[in-house]
Amino acid sequence: MALPSNFDDLLNQIGIELNELNSILSQSIKIVRERINLFPENIILMQIYSTLNNYALFAQNTQRRTQEAIEYLANSENISEENIREFGEDLSEQLGRIIEAKIVVNTIRNRLEK
């Protein structure tokens, strides 16, 4: 069974959001590293650094899981409509998590830039 056409849109949106998240993460990690160099004993900066690295790990894992799921579906010959629906729901949920992570990381970055 072929995947619905809106899956491509959803996958593209996930890719765009992950790229934006990774970009914001890179900027944020760079800023917090600079601050840690100035204030190496600052526990709050270390916590922020850890939080940002956790989000970076989340982004990497999400990218990998999405690619593995797509490969599985592409290589499966007999896939039910229910499995396709569940996959779509999972992708939608992942997109929501990615957007939520972007909001948090962007808020952190904005606070660090002040």
ABEGO torsion letter per residue (X at the ends): XBBBAAAAAAAAAAAAAAAAAAAAAAAAAAAAAAAAAABAABAAAAAAAAAAAAAAAAAAAAAAAAAAAAAAAAABABBBAAAAAAAAAAAAAAAAAAAAAAAAAAAAAAAAAX
